[in-house]
Amino acid sequence: MKHSNQCSMAFGRFTKQDGQCARCDELKAGAAPRDGWQKRYYATKKKHEEQFNRELKAHNCIASKCGPVCTFGDW
């Protein structure tokens, strides 16, 4: 169920009036929130950071011909 057009939910605070928004009423009653982009973002962020750190440790500036400034990670 989606929030109604009359929903005044802001910053994660549900609509105070009962019956104004069916989704807010569900959430106040204990319904589980939907998985949003945050869950996917934070799940993949750690994986990408670990991969980046492994590649950085394995990076060799001489073999990569970085010059006076390391250019690792520049695309």
C-alpha positions in Angstrom: 0.0 0.0 0.0 1.2 3.5 -0.8 0.9 6.7 1.2 -2.2 8.8 0.2 -2.1 12.2 -1.3 -3.3 13.6 2.0 -0.4 12.1 3.9 1.7 14.6 5.9 4.5 12.2 6.8 7.8 14.0 7.0 11.3 12.9 8.1 10.0 9.4 9.1 7.3 10.8 11.3 3.9 9.3 10.5 0.7 11.3 9.9 -0.8 12.0 13.4 -4.5 11.7 12.4 -5.8 8.1 12.1 -7.5 7.3 8.9 -5.8 10.1 6.9 -3.2 7.8 5.4 -3.7 4.0 5.3 0.1 3.3 5.0 0.9 5.4 8.0 -1.8 3.6 9.9 -0.2 0.2 8.9 3.2 1.4 10.0 1.9 2.7 13.4 0.2 -0.7 13.9 3.6 -2.4 13.5 3.8 -3.3 9.8 7.4 -3.8 8.5 8.8 -0.9 6.5 9.6 -1.7 2.8 13.2 -2.3 1.8 14.4 0.9 0.1 17.5 2.0 -1.7 19.3 2.4 1.7 19.4 -1.3 2.3 20.9 -2.1 -1.1 23.3 0.9 -0.9 24.7 0.0 2.5 24.9 -3.7 1.7 27.0 -3.0 -1.4 29.0 -0.1 0.0 31.0 -2.2 2.4 31.7 -4.8 -0.4 33.0 -2.0 -2.7 35.1 -0.5 0.0 36.7 -3.8 0.9 37.5 -4.4 -2.8 38.9 -0.9 -3.2 41.2 -1.4 -0.2 42.5 -4.8 -1.5 43.2 -3.3 -4.9 45.0 -0.3 -3.3 47.2 -2.6 -1.2 48.1 -4.6 -4.3 48.8 -1.4 -6.4 52.4 -0.8 -7.5 53.1 2.8 -8.6 56.3 1.8 -10.4 54.6 -1.0 -12.5 51.6 1.3 -13.1 53.9 4.2 -14.0 52.0 6.6 -11.8 54.7 9.3 -11.8 55.3 11.7 -8.9 51.6 11.5 -7.9 49.8 8.2 -7.5 46.9 7.9 -9.9 45.3 4.7 -8.5 41.6 4.8 -8.7 41.5 7.6 -11.4 39.2 6.5 -14.3 
